[in-house]
Amino acid sequence: MEGHENIAMPIGVVAGVVAMVIAWKNIRLKTLAMETIEELAAVTWPTKQETYTATVVVLTTVVASAGDLRAGPLLELDHQRHLPELTVPTVARPSPAGRVPTP
C-alpha cells in the first residue's frame, strides 16, 4: 500500500480542476459565483482593532462563564433551592359522556 501518498495529491488536483471547469461552464453556478464575489466586495469588513476588541470580549465572556460553572459546585450552591416551585393548575375537563367530573 505504500506509494499511494505520491499519487493521491495529483489525482486530487486533477479532479478539482475538472470539477471547476464543469462548474464554470454551468451558467447558474457561474452567476452564483460572480454574485457572491460582488457581495463579498461590498461588505464592510471590521478593522484589525475591532476584530481584536470583539475577540477579547468573547474570550472574557467564555472564561467568566466557565468560571461561574466551575464555582457553583465548589461553593456548594444549589440554584434549584432558590427557585420558586412551579405548579400547573388543573382544569376540569368534560368526560366523554359530557359530564364534568367532581373533584
MILUM-854897 format. One record per atom (N, C-alpha, C, O): atom name; x, y, z. Coordinates in nm, 4 decimals, always signed. Example, Ala and Ser with C-alpha at 12.3 -4.5 7.8 and 13.67 -1.06 7.14 Angstrom:
<gukols>
{site = N; xx = +1.3190; yy = -0.5690; zz = +0.7800}
{site = CA; xx = +1.2300; yy = -0.4500; zz = +0.7800}
{site = C; xx = +1.3200; yy = -0.3300; zz = +0.7800}
{site = O; xx = +1.4236; yy = -0.3319; zz = +0.8465}
{site = N; xx = +1.2850; yy = -0.2250; zz = +0.7080}
{site = CA; xx = +1.3670; yy = -0.1060; zz = +0.7140}
{site = C; xx = +1.2900; yy = +0.0030; zz = +0.7870}
{site = O; xx = +1.3409; yy = +0.1138; zz = +0.8039}
</gukols>
This chain:
<gukols>
{site = N; xx = +0.0803; yy = -0.1189; zz = +0.0000}
{site = CA; xx = +0.0000; yy = +0.0000; zz = +0.0000}
{site = C; xx = +0.0853; yy = +0.1263; zz = +0.0000}
{site = O; xx = +0.0314; yy = +0.2369; zz = -0.0041}
{site = N; xx = +0.2157; yy = +0.1116; zz = +0.0045}
{site = CA; xx = +0.2997; yy = +0.2301; zz = +0.0057}
{site = C; xx = +0.3051; yy = +0.2906; zz = -0.1332}
{site = O; xx = +0.2884; yy = +0.2216; zz = -0.2338}
{site = N; xx = +0.3289; yy = +0.4216; zz = -0.1368}
{site = CA; xx = +0.3362; yy = +0.4906; zz = -0.2642}
{site = C; xx = +0.2067; yy = +0.5593; zz = -0.3024}
{site = O; xx = +0.2049; yy = +0.6408; zz = -0.3946}
{site = N; xx = +0.0976; yy = +0.5278; zz = -0.2326}
{site = CA; xx = -0.0305; yy = +0.5901; zz = -0.2650}
{site = C; xx = -0.0312; yy = +0.7377; zz = -0.2299}
{site = O; xx = -0.1058; yy = +0.8148; zz = -0.2903}
{site = N; xx = +0.0509; yy = +0.7793; zz = -0.1325}
{site = CA; xx = +0.0562; yy = +0.9200; zz = -0.0953}
{site = C; xx = +0.1061; yy = +1.0037; zz = -0.2134}
{site = O; xx = +0.0648; yy = +1.1184; zz = -0.2305}
{site = N; xx = +0.1954; yy = +0.9456; zz = -0.2948}
{site = CA; xx = +0.2539; yy = +1.0188; zz = -0.4063}
{site = C; xx = +0.1557; yy = +1.0381; zz = -0.5211}
{site = O; xx = +0.1706; yy = +1.1319; zz = -0.5994}
{site = N; xx = +0.0574; yy = +0.9528; zz = -0.5323}
{site = CA; xx = -0.0372; yy = +0.9628; zz = -0.6427}
{site = C; xx = -0.1680; yy = +1.0310; zz = -0.6006}
{site = O; xx = -0.2414; yy = +1.0818; zz = -0.6854}
{site = N; xx = -0.1970; yy = +1.0324; zz = -0.4718}
{site = CA; xx = -0.3231; yy = +1.0890; zz = -0.4240}
{site = C; xx = -0.3304; yy = +1.2388; zz = -0.4502}
{site = O; xx = -0.4357; yy = +1.2880; zz = -0.4907}
{site = N; xx = -0.2230; yy = +1.3123; zz = -0.4288}
{site = CA; xx = -0.2233; yy = +1.4572; zz = -0.4479}
{site = C; xx = -0.2485; yy = +1.4954; zz = -0.5938}
{site = O; xx = -0.3360; yy = +1.5783; zz = -0.6189}
{site = N; xx = -0.1762; yy = +1.4393; zz = -0.6914}
{site = CA; xx = -0.2042; yy = +1.4762; zz = -0.8308}
{site = C; xx = -0.3464; yy = +1.4394; zz = -0.8745}
{site = O; xx = -0.4091; yy = +1.5141; zz = -0.9495}
{site = N; xx = -0.3971; yy = +1.3260; zz = -0.8286}
{site = CA; xx = -0.5334; yy = +1.2871; zz = -0.8646}
{site = C; xx = -0.6330; yy = +1.3866; zz = -0.8057}
{site = O; xx = -0.7292; yy = +1.4247; zz = -0.8724}
{site = N; xx = -0.6109; yy = +1.4286; zz = -0.6825}
{site = CA; xx = -0.6983; yy = +1.5270; zz = -0.6194}
{site = C; xx = -0.6964; yy = +1.6599; zz = -0.6923}
{site = O; xx = -0.8011; yy = +1.7219; zz = -0.7110}
{site = N; xx = -0.5785; yy = +1.7043; zz = -0.7337}
{site = CA; xx = -0.5665; yy = +1.8312; zz = -0.8065}
{site = C; xx = -0.6385; yy = +1.8218; zz = -0.9408}
{site = O; xx = -0.7121; yy = +1.9133; zz = -0.9777}
{site = N; xx = -0.6183; yy = +1.7132; zz = -1.0138}
{site = CA; xx = -0.6841; yy = +1.6956; zz = -1.1440}
{site = C; xx = -0.8363; yy = +1.6913; zz = -1.1256}
{site = O; xx = -0.9097; yy = +1.7549; zz = -1.2013}
{site = N; xx = -0.8834; yy = +1.6173; zz = -1.0263}
{site = CA; xx = -1.0277; yy = +1.6093; zz = -1.0016}
{site = C; xx = -1.0838; yy = +1.7470; zz = -0.9671}
{site = O; xx = -1.1931; yy = +1.7822; zz = -1.0116}
{site = N; xx = -1.0103; yy = +1.8246; zz = -0.8888}
{site = CA; xx = -1.0554; yy = +1.9591; zz = -0.8540}
{site = C; xx = -1.0630; yy = +2.0504; zz = -0.9743}
{site = O; xx = -1.1587; yy = +2.1265; zz = -0.9889}
{site = N; xx = -0.9618; yy = +2.0435; zz = -1.0617}
{site = CA; xx = -0.9612; yy = +2.1273; zz = -1.1828}
{site = C; xx = -1.0765; yy = +2.0878; zz = -1.2746}
{site = O; xx = -1.1450; yy = +2.1746; zz = -1.3289}
{site = N; xx = -1.0983; yy = +1.9587; zz = -1.2922}
{site = CA; xx = -1.2091; yy = +1.9118; zz = -1.3762}
{site = C; xx = -1.3429; yy = +1.9593; zz = -1.3191}
{site = O; xx = -1.4296; yy = +2.0050; zz = -1.3936}
{site = N; xx = -1.3596; yy = +1.9486; zz = -1.1870}
{site = CA; xx = -1.4840; yy = +1.9935; zz = -1.1242}
{site = C; xx = -1.5037; yy = +2.1435; zz = -1.1443}
{site = O; xx = -1.6158; yy = +2.1874; zz = -1.1700}
{site = N; xx = -1.3979; yy = +2.2223; zz = -1.1334}
{site = CA; xx = -1.4089; yy = +2.3669; zz = -1.1525}
{site = C; xx = -1.4457; yy = +2.4016; zz = -1.2963}
{site = O; xx = -1.5270; yy = +2.4911; zz = -1.3198}
{site = N; xx = -1.3865; yy = +2.3315; zz = -1.3923}
{site = CA; xx = -1.4186; yy = +2.3578; zz = -1.5338}
{site = C; xx = -1.5651; yy = +2.3257; zz = -1.5607}
{site = O; xx = -1.6352; yy = +2.4031; zz = -1.6258}
{site = N; xx = -1.6104; yy = +2.2129; zz = -1.5113}
{site = CA; xx = -1.7509; yy = +2.1744; zz = -1.5315}
{site = C; xx = -1.8427; yy = +2.2751; zz = -1.4633}
{site = O; xx = -1.9430; yy = +2.3166; zz = -1.5214}
{site = N; xx = -1.8099; yy = +2.3145; zz = -1.3416}
{site = CA; xx = -1.8930; yy = +2.4105; zz = -1.2684}
{site = C; xx = -1.8929; yy = +2.5464; zz = -1.3373}
{site = O; xx = -1.9962; yy = +2.6131; zz = -1.3417}
{site = N; xx = -1.7787; yy = +2.5883; zz = -1.3910}
{site = CA; xx = -1.7694; yy = +2.7201; zz = -1.4539}
{site = C; xx = -1.8496; yy = +2.7255; zz = -1.5837}
{site = O; xx = -1.8959; yy = +2.8324; zz = -1.6234}
{site = N; xx = -1.8662; yy = +2.6111; zz = -1.6500}
{site = CA; xx = -1.9460; yy = +2.6076; zz = -1.7732}
{site = C; xx = -2.0953; yy = +2.6112; zz = -1.7420}
{site = O; xx = -2.1754; yy = +2.6446; zz = -1.8293}
{site = N; xx = -2.1341; yy = +2.5771; zz = -1.6181}
{site = CA; xx = -2.2739; yy = +2.5834; zz = -1.5783}
{site = C; xx = -2.3069; yy = +2.7303; zz = -1.5504}
{site = O; xx = -2.2517; yy = +2.7896; zz = -1.4577}
{site = N; xx = -2.3949; yy = +2.7882; zz = -1.6289}
{site = CA; xx = -2.4237; yy = +2.9309; zz = -1.6210}
{site = C; xx = -2.4826; yy = +2.9699; zz = -1.4847}
{site = O; xx = -2.4542; yy = +3.0783; zz = -1.4338}
{site = N; xx = -2.5638; yy = +2.8824; zz = -1.4262}
{site = CA; xx = -2.6233; yy = +2.9143; zz = -1.2954}
{site = C; xx = -2.5168; yy = +2.9204; zz = -1.1874}
{site = O; xx = -2.5184; yy = +3.0107; zz = -1.1038}
{site = N; xx = -2.4239; yy = +2.8249; zz = -1.1883}
{site = CA; xx = -2.3163; yy = +2.8253; zz = -1.0895}
{site = C; xx = -2.2211; yy = +2.9433; zz = -1.1123}
{site = O; xx = -2.1714; yy = +3.0034; zz = -1.0171}
{site = N; xx = -2.1969; yy = +2.9750; zz = -1.2386}
{site = CA; xx = -2.1095; yy = +3.0886; zz = -1.2703}
{site = C; xx = -2.1730; yy = +3.2180; zz = -1.2214}
{site = O; xx = -2.1054; yy = +3.3028; zz = -1.1632}
{site = N; xx = -2.3032; yy = +3.2332; zz = -1.2451}
{site = CA; xx = -2.3734; yy = +3.3532; zz = -1.1998}
{site = C; xx = -2.3711; yy = +3.3619; zz = -1.0475}
{site = O; xx = -2.3463; yy = +3.4689; zz = -0.9920}
{site = N; xx = -2.3965; yy = +3.2503; zz = -0.9799}
{site = CA; xx = -2.3929; yy = +3.2482; zz = -0.8343}
{site = C; xx = -2.2548; yy = +3.2873; zz = -0.7826}
{site = O; xx = -2.2437; yy = +3.3651; zz = -0.6879}
{site = N; xx = -2.1498; yy = +3.2337; zz = -0.8444}
{site = CA; xx = -2.0132; yy = +3.2652; zz = -0.8017}
{site = C; xx = -1.9831; yy = +3.4129; zz = -0.8220}
{site = O; xx = -1.9232; yy = +3.4758; zz = -0.7348}
{site = N; xx = -2.0231; yy = +3.4691; zz = -0.9342}
{site = CA; xx = -1.9973; yy = +3.6106; zz = -0.9610}
{site = C; xx = -2.0749; yy = +3.7002; zz = -0.8647}
{site = O; xx = -2.0217; yy = +3.8001; zz = -0.8165}
{site = N; xx = -2.2009; yy = +3.6649; zz = -0.8362}
{site = CA; xx = -2.2806; yy = +3.7437; zz = -0.7416}
{site = C; xx = -2.2202; yy = +3.7358; zz = -0.6009}
{site = O; xx = -2.2204; yy = +3.8348; zz = -0.5276}
{site = N; xx = -2.1695; yy = +3.6200; zz = -0.5638}
{site = CA; xx = -2.1068; yy = +3.6043; zz = -0.4329}
{site = C; xx = -1.9824; yy = +3.6912; zz = -0.4219}
{site = O; xx = -1.9594; yy = +3.7548; zz = -0.3190}
{site = N; xx = -1.9026; yy = +3.6940; zz = -0.5274}
{site = CA; xx = -1.7819; yy = +3.7775; zz = -0.5284}
{site = C; xx = -1.8192; yy = +3.9247; zz = -0.5162}
{site = O; xx = -1.7537; yy = +3.9994; zz = -0.4434}
{site = N; xx = -1.9245; yy = +3.9674; zz = -0.5870}
{site = CA; xx = -1.9686; yy = +4.1070; zz = -0.5786}
{site = C; xx = -2.0164; yy = +4.1415; zz = -0.4372}
{site = O; xx = -1.9850; yy = +4.2488; zz = -0.3856}
{site = N; xx = -2.0918; yy = +4.0514; zz = -0.3748}
{site = CA; xx = -2.1415; yy = +4.0769; zz = -0.2399}
{site = C; xx = -2.0266; yy = +4.0855; zz = -0.1397}
{site = O; xx = -2.0269; yy = +4.1715; zz = -0.0517}
{site = N; xx = -1.9285; yy = +3.9961; zz = -0.1531}
{site = CA; xx = -1.8144; yy = +3.9991; zz = -0.0616}
{site = C; xx = -1.7318; yy = +4.1262; zz = -0.0793}
{site = O; xx = -1.6736; yy = +4.1763; zz = +0.0169}
{site = N; xx = -1.7265; yy = +4.1777; zz = -0.2005}
{site = CA; xx = -1.6532; yy = +4.3019; zz = -0.2246}
{site = C; xx = -1.7265; yy = +4.4204; zz = -0.1621}
{site = O; xx = -1.6627; yy = +4.5191; zz = -0.1253}
{site = N; xx = -1.8592; yy = +4.4127; zz = -0.1493}
{site = CA; xx = -1.9378; yy = +4.5235; zz = -0.0953}
{site = C; xx = -1.9446; yy = +4.5222; zz = +0.0572}
{site = O; xx = -1.9926; yy = +4.6181; zz = +0.1176}
{site = N; xx = -1.8970; yy = +4.4146; zz = +0.1199}
{site = CA; xx = -1.9037; yy = +4.4035; zz = +0.2655}
{site = C; xx = -1.8050; yy = +4.5007; zz = +0.3296}
{site = O; xx = -1.6930; yy = +4.5180; zz = +0.2814}
{site = N; xx = -1.8481; yy = +4.5638; zz = +0.4389}
{site = CA; xx = -1.7578; yy = +4.6472; zz = +0.5160}
{site = C; xx = -1.6954; yy = +4.5583; zz = +0.6227}
{site = O; xx = -1.7601; yy = +4.5238; zz = +0.7216}
{site = N; xx = -1.5717; yy = +4.5220; zz = +0.6024}
{site = CA; xx = -1.5035; yy = +4.4313; zz = +0.6933}
{site = C; xx = -1.4535; yy = +4.5072; zz = +0.8146}
{site = O; xx = -1.4172; yy = +4.6243; zz = +0.8032}
{site = N; xx = -1.4509; yy = +4.4424; zz = +0.9319}
{site = CA; xx = -1.4028; yy = +4.5115; zz = +1.0520}
{site = C; xx = -1.2525; yy = +4.5377; zz = +1.0441}
{site = O; xx = -1.1778; yy = +4.4667; zz = +0.9768}
{site = N; xx = -1.2117; yy = +4.6418; zz = +1.1148}
{site = CA; xx = -1.0688; yy = +4.6723; zz = +1.1197}
{site = C; xx = -0.9988; yy = +4.5721; zz = +1.2111}
{site = O; xx = -1.0639; yy = +4.4931; zz = +1.2795}
{site = N; xx = -0.8679; yy = +4.5762; zz = +1.2114}
{site = CA; xx = -0.7905; yy = +4.4864; zz = +1.2970}
{site = C; xx = -0.8218; yy = +4.5149; zz = +1.4437}
{site = O; xx = -0.8328; yy = +4.4220; zz = +1.5238}
{site = N; xx = -0.8364; yy = +4.6431; zz = +1.4796}
{site = CA; xx = -0.8655; yy = +4.6798; zz = +1.6184}
{site = C; xx = -1.0051; yy = +4.6329; zz = +1.6585}
{site = O; xx = -1.0230; yy = +4.5846; zz = +1.7703}
{site = N; xx = -1.1045; yy = +4.6459; zz = +1.5706}
{site = CA; xx = -1.2403; yy = +4.5990; zz = +1.6001}
{site = C; xx = -1.2424; yy = +4.4474; zz = +1.6203}
{site = O; xx = -1.3094; yy = +4.3971; zz = +1.7105}
{site = N; xx = -1.1688; yy = +4.3755; zz = +1.5360}
{site = CA; xx = -1.1610; yy = +4.2306; zz = +1.5486}
{site = C; xx = -1.0951; yy = +4.1912; zz = +1.6797}
{site = O; xx = -1.1406; yy = +4.0991; zz = +1.7476}
{site = N; xx = -0.9887; yy = +4.2606; zz = +1.7149}
{site = CA; xx = -0.9181; yy = +4.2330; zz = +1.8411}
{site = C; xx = -1.0113; yy = +4.2573; zz = +1.9599}
{site = O; xx = -1.0196; yy = +4.1745; zz = +2.0506}
{site = N; xx = -1.0814; yy = +4.3711; zz = +1.9591}
{site = CA; xx = -1.1715; yy = +4.4049; zz = +2.0699}
{site = C; xx = -1.2832; yy = +4.3022; zz = +2.0832}
{site = O; xx = -1.3137; yy = +4.2580; zz = +2.1939}
{site = N; xx = -1.3441; yy = +4.2642; zz = +1.9720}
{site = CA; xx = -1.4518; yy = +4.1652; zz = +1.9755}
{site = C; xx = -1.4001; yy = +4.0308; zz = +2.0258}
{site = O; xx = -1.4696; yy = +3.9621; zz = +2.1007}
{site = N; xx = -1.2807; yy = +3.9930; zz = +1.9862}
{site = CA; xx = -1.2221; yy = +3.8669; zz = +2.0312}
{site = C; xx = -1.1976; yy = +3.8688; zz = +2.1816}
{site = O; xx = -1.2232; yy = +3.7696; zz = +2.2499}
{site = N; xx = -1.1484; yy = +3.9801; zz = +2.2331}
{site = CA; xx = -1.1248; yy = +3.9919; zz = +2.3776}
{site = C; xx = -1.2569; yy = +3.9819; zz = +2.4535}
{site = O; xx = -1.2635; yy = +3.9163; zz = +2.5574}
{site = N; xx = -1.3616; yy = +4.0459; zz = +2.4027}
{site = CA; xx = -1.4927; yy = +4.0399; zz = +2.4680}
{site = C; xx = -1.5442; yy = +3.8960; zz = +2.4712}
{site = O; xx = -1.5926; yy = +3.8495; zz = +2.5744}
{site = N; xx = -1.5339; yy = +3.8266; zz = +2.3596}
{site = CA; xx = -1.5822; yy = +3.6881; zz = +2.3525}
{site = C; xx = -1.5032; yy = +3.5981; zz = +2.4470}
{site = O; xx = -1.5622; yy = +3.5209; zz = +2.5226}
{site = N; xx = -1.3714; yy = +3.6074; zz = +2.4434}
{site = CA; xx = -1.2888; yy = +3.5221; zz = +2.5296}
{site = C; xx = -1.3119; yy = +3.5528; zz = +2.6769}
{site = O; xx = -1.3144; yy = +3.4611; zz = +2.7591}
{site = N; xx = -1.3289; yy = +3.6799; zz = +2.7118}
{site = CA; xx = -1.3565; yy = +3.7170; zz = +2.8510}
{site = C; xx = -1.4896; yy = +3.6589; zz = +2.8956}
{site = O; xx = -1.5016; yy = +3.6082; zz = +3.0071}
{site = N; xx = -1.5897; yy = +3.6664; zz = +2.8086}
{site = CA; xx = -1.7210; yy = +3.6110; zz = +2.8415}
{site = C; xx = -1.7137; yy = +3.4600; zz = +2.8602}
{site = O; xx = -1.7745; yy = +3.4058; zz = +2.9525}
{site = N; xx = -1.6408; yy = +3.3931; zz = +2.7746}
{site = CA; xx = -1.6279; yy = +3.2472; zz = +2.7846}
{site = C; xx = -1.5567; yy = +3.2086; zz = +2.9138}
{site = O; xx = -1.6001; yy = +3.1174; zz = +2.9842}
{site = N; xx = -1.4485; yy = +3.2775; zz = +2.9445}
{site = CA; xx = -1.3738; yy = +3.2460; zz = +3.0672}
{site = C; xx = -1.4592; yy = +3.2746; zz = +3.1907}
{site = O; xx = -1.4590; yy = +3.1963; zz = +3.2856}
{site = N; xx = -1.5324; yy = +3.3869; zz = +3.1899}
{site = CA; xx = -1.6183; yy = +3.4197; zz = +3.3039}
{site = C; xx = -1.7298; yy = +3.3161; zz = +3.3194}
{site = O; xx = -1.7627; yy = +3.2758; zz = +3.4309}
{site = N; xx = -1.7865; yy = +3.2741; zz = +3.2089}
{site = CA; xx = -1.8927; yy = +3.1731; zz = +3.2151}
{site = C; xx = -1.8380; yy = +3.0402; zz = +3.2650}
{site = O; xx = -1.9016; yy = +2.9734; zz = +3.3465}
{site = N; xx = -1.7229; yy = +3.0023; zz = +3.2176}
{site = CA; xx = -1.6632; yy = +2.8759; zz = +3.2616}
{site = C; xx = -1.6293; yy = +2.8836; zz = +3.4099}
{site = O; xx = -1.6470; yy = +2.7857; zz = +3.4824}
{site = N; xx = -1.5812; yy = +2.9973; zz = +3.4554}
{site = CA; xx = -1.5508; yy = +3.0138; zz = +3.5969}
{site = C; xx = -1.6758; yy = +3.0063; zz = +3.6817}
{site = O; xx = -1.6729; yy = +2.9502; zz = +3.7912}
{site = N; xx = -1.7857; yy = +3.0619; zz = +3.6331}
{site = CA; xx = -1.9120; yy = +3.0569; zz = +3.7057}
{site = C; xx = -1.9625; yy = +2.9137; zz = +3.7148}
{site = O; xx = -2.0129; yy = +2.8724; zz = +3.8192}
{site = N; xx = -1.9499; yy = +2.8387; zz = +3.6084}
{site = CA; xx = -1.9954; yy = +2.6995; zz = +3.6087}
{site = C; xx = -1.9111; yy = +2.6143; zz = +3.7042}
{site = O; xx = -1.9631; yy = +2.5244; zz = +3.7702}
{site = N; xx = -1.7827; yy = +2.6429; zz = +3.7109}
{site = CA; xx = -1.6946; yy = +2.5661; zz = +3.7986}
{site = C; xx = -1.7101; yy = +2.6079; zz = +3.9435}
{site = O; xx = -1.6916; yy = +2.5258; zz = +4.0333}
{site = N; xx = -1.7442; yy = +2.7355; zz = +3.9687}
{site = CA; xx = -1.7543; yy = +2.7856; zz = +4.1058}
{site = C; xx = -1.8773; yy = +2.7312; zz = +4.1768}
{site = O; xx = -1.8755; yy = +2.7170; zz = +4.2991}
{site = N; xx = -1.9826; yy = +2.7007; zz = +4.1049}
{site = CA; xx = -2.1056; yy = +2.6513; zz = +4.1671}
{site = C; xx = -2.0825; yy = +2.5293; zz = +4.2538}
{site = O; xx = -2.1168; yy = +2.5328; zz = +4.3720}
{site = N; xx = -2.0259; yy = +2.4212; zz = +4.2010}
{site = CA; xx = -2.0015; yy = +2.3036; zz = +4.2839}
{site = C; xx = -1.9003; yy = +2.3296; zz = +4.3962}
{site = O; xx = -1.9117; yy = +2.2723; zz = +4.5045}
{site = N; xx = -1.8014; yy = +2.4160; zz = +4.3700}
{site = CA; xx = -1.7014; yy = +2.4433; zz = +4.4730}
{site = C; xx = -1.7623; yy = +2.5177; zz = +4.5911}
{site = O; xx = -1.7238; yy = +2.4947; zz = +4.7057}
{site = N; xx = -1.8570; yy = +2.6064; zz = +4.5637}
{site = CA; xx = -1.9208; yy = +2.6839; zz = +4.6700}
{site = C; xx = -2.0475; yy = +2.6162; zz = +4.7213}
{site = O; xx = -2.1168; yy = +2.6695; zz = +4.8079}
{site = N; xx = -2.0768; yy = +2.4989; zz = +4.6673}
{site = CA; xx = -2.1944; yy = +2.4211; zz = +4.7036}
{site = C; xx = -2.3223; yy = +2.5021; zz = +4.6894}
{site = O; xx = -2.4081; yy = +2.5019; zz = +4.7776}
{site = N; xx = -2.3330; yy = +2.5704; zz = +4.5781}
{site = CA; xx = -2.4535; yy = +2.6485; zz = +4.5513}
{site = C; xx = -2.5603; yy = +2.5571; zz = +4.4952}
{site = O; xx = -2.5341; yy = +2.4751; zz = +4.4072}
{site = N; xx = -2.6787; yy = +2.5719; zz = +4.5463}
{site = CA; xx = -2.7913; yy = +2.4942; zz = +4.4958}
{site = C; xx = -2.8890; yy = +2.5926; zz = +4.4335}
{site = O; xx = -2.9729; yy = +2.6512; zz = +4.5019}
{site = N; xx = -2.8765; yy = +2.6096; zz = +4.3029}
{site = CA; xx = -2.9610; yy = +2.7075; zz = +4.2347}
{site = C; xx = -3.1076; yy = +2.6661; zz = +4.2374}
{site = O; xx = -3.1953; yy = +2.7525; zz = +4.2352}
{site = N; xx = -3.1361; yy = +2.5380; zz = +4.2421}
{site = CA; xx = -3.2753; yy = +2.4927; zz = +4.2432}
{site = C; xx = -3.3436; yy = +2.5341; zz = +4.3738}
{site = O; xx = -3.4648; yy = +2.5561; zz = +4.3752}
{site = N; xx = -3.2696; yy = +2.5447; zz = +4.4810}
{site = CA; xx = -3.3263; yy = +2.5799; zz = +4.6098}
{site = C; xx = -3.3816; yy = +2.7225; zz = +4.6081}
{site = O; xx = -3.4748; yy = +2.7535; zz = +4.6823}
{site = N; xx = -3.3255; yy = +2.8085; zz = +4.5248}
{site = CA; xx = -3.3649; yy = +2.9487; zz = +4.5216}
{site = C; xx = -3.4789; yy = +2.9767; zz = +4.4246}
{site = O; xx = -3.5302; yy = +3.0885; zz = +4.4208}
{site = N; xx = -3.5184; yy = +2.8794; zz = +4.3481}
{site = CA; xx = -3.6265; yy = +2.8994; zz = +4.2518}
{site = C; xx = -3.7599; yy = +2.8621; zz = +4.3149}
{site = O; xx = -3.7680; yy = +2.7643; zz = +4.3893}
{site = N; xx = -3.8645; yy = +2.9388; zz = +4.2861}
{site = CA; xx = -3.9958; yy = +2.9009; zz = +4.3392}
{site = C; xx = -4.0446; yy = +2.7742; zz = +4.2704}
{site = O; xx = -4.0130; yy = +2.7478; zz = +4.1544}
{site = N; xx = -4.1220; yy = +2.6972; zz = +4.3448}
{site = CA; xx = -4.1753; yy = +2.5743; zz = +4.2872}
{site = C; xx = -4.2884; yy = +2.6105; zz = +4.1917}
{site = O; xx = -4.3794; yy = +2.6857; zz = +4.2265}
{site = N; xx = -4.2812; yy = +2.5569; zz = +4.0732}
{site = CA; xx = -4.3826; yy = +2.5853; zz = +3.9723}
{site = C; xx = -4.4858; yy = +2.4732; zz = +3.9722}
{site = O; xx = -4.4512; yy = +2.3553; zz = +3.9663}
{site = N; xx = -4.6115; yy = +2.5112; zz = +3.9788}
{site = CA; xx = -4.7188; yy = +2.4130; zz = +3.9709}
{site = C; xx = -4.8083; yy = +2.4490; zz = +3.8548}
{site = O; xx = -4.8260; yy = +2.5666; zz = +3.8230}
{site = N; xx = -4.8634; yy = +2.3505; zz = +3.7931}
{site = CA; xx = -4.9539; yy = +2.3709; zz = +3.6804}
{site = C; xx = -5.0958; yy = +2.3501; zz = +3.7313}
{site = O; xx = -5.1281; yy = +2.2439; zz = +3.7843}
{site = N; xx = -5.1810; yy = +2.4520; zz = +3.7151}
{site = CA; xx = -5.3183; yy = +2.4356; zz = +3.7628}
{site = C; xx = -5.3910; yy = +2.3304; zz = +3.6805}
{site = O; xx = -5.3705; yy = +2.3187; zz = +3.5596}
{site = N; xx = -5.4753; yy = +2.2551; zz = +3.7471}
{site = CA; xx = -5.5540; yy = +2.1544; zz = +3.6764}
{site = C; xx = -5.6870; yy = +2.2150; zz = +3.6369}
{site = O; xx = -5.7436; yy = +2.2972; zz = +3.7090}
{site = N; xx = -5.7352; yy = +2.1740; zz = +3.5235}
{site = CA; xx = -5.8617; yy = +2.2238; zz = +3.4709}
{site = C; xx = -5.9554; yy = +2.1052; zz = +3.4585}
{site = O; xx = -5.9196; yy = +2.0007; zz = +3.4041}
{site = N; xx = -6.0765; yy = +2.1235; zz = +3.5100}
{site = CA; xx = -6.1754; yy = +2.0166; zz = +3.4971}
{site = C; xx = -6.2190; yy = +2.0089; zz = +3.3518}
{site = O; xx = -6.2601; yy = +2.1086; zz = +3.2924}
{site = N; xx = -6.2095; yy = +1.8913; zz = +3.2966}
{site = CA; xx = -6.2474; yy = +1.8710; zz = +3.1571}
{site = C; xx = -6.3706; yy = +1.7817; zz = +3.1520}
{site = O; xx = -6.3871; yy = +1.6932; zz = +3.2359}
{site = N; xx = -6.4557; yy = +1.8045; zz = +3.0548}
{site = CA; xx = -6.5749; yy = +1.7202; zz = +3.0444}
{site = C; xx = -6.5362; yy = +1.5742; zz = +3.0169}
{site = O; xx = -6.4405; yy = +1.5470; zz = +2.9444}
{site = N; xx = -6.6098; yy = +1.4838; zz = +3.0741}
{site = CA; xx = -6.5860; yy = +1.3413; zz = +3.0479}
{site = C; xx = -6.6420; yy = +1.3092; zz = +2.9101}
{site = O; xx = -6.7156; yy = +1.3892; zz = +2.8524}
{site = N; xx = -6.6078; yy = +1.1940; zz = +2.8583}
{site = CA; xx = -6.6582; yy = +1.1575; zz = +2.7255}
{site = C; xx = -6.8115; yy = +1.1607; zz = +2.7180}
{site = O; xx = -6.8672; yy = +1.1826; zz = +2.6104}
{site = N; xx = -6.8789; yy = +1.1396; zz = +2.8288}
{site = CA; xx = -7.0244; yy = +1.1403; zz = +2.8273}
{site = C; xx = -7.0792; yy = +1.2825; zz = +2.8347}
{site = O; xx = -7.2007; yy = +1.3012; zz = +2.8282}
{site = N; xx = -6.9932; yy = +1.3827; zz = +2.8480}
{site = CA; xx = -7.0394; yy = +1.5194; zz = +2.8532}
{site = C; xx = -7.0560; yy = +1.5727; zz = +2.9944}
{site = O; xx = -7.0947; yy = +1.6882; zz = +3.0120}
{site = N; xx = -7.0278; yy = +1.4919; zz = +3.0948}
{site = CA; xx = -7.0422; yy = +1.5353; zz = +3.2328}
{site = C; xx = -6.9073; yy = +1.5829; zz = +3.2851}
{site = O; xx = -6.8026; yy = +1.5301; zz = +3.2477}
{site = N; xx = -6.9115; yy = +1.6827; zz = +3.3716}
{site = CA; xx = -6.7898; yy = +1.7305; zz = +3.4354}
{site = C; xx = -6.7669; yy = +1.6482; zz = +3.5603}
{site = O; xx = -6.8546; yy = +1.6408; zz = +3.6464}
{site = N; xx = -6.6484; yy = +1.5849; zz = +3.5719}
{site = CA; xx = -6.6245; yy = +1.5000; zz = +3.6909}
{site = C; xx = -6.6127; yy = +1.5876; zz = +3.8154}
{site = O; xx = -6.5650; yy = +1.7009; zz = +3.8081}
{site = N; xx = -6.6546; yy = +1.5368; zz = +3.9248}
{site = CA; xx = -6.6435; yy = +1.6081; zz = +4.0517}
{site = C; xx = -6.5085; yy = +1.5780; zz = +4.1126}
{site = O; xx = -6.4650; yy = +1.4629; zz = +4.1151}
{site = N; xx = -6.4424; yy = +1.6808; zz = +4.1614}
{site = CA; xx = -6.3098; yy = +1.6577; zz = +4.2199}
{site = C; xx = -6.3137; yy = +1.5929; zz = +4.3545}
{site = O; xx = -6.2089; yy = +1.5682; zz = +4.4141}
</gukols>
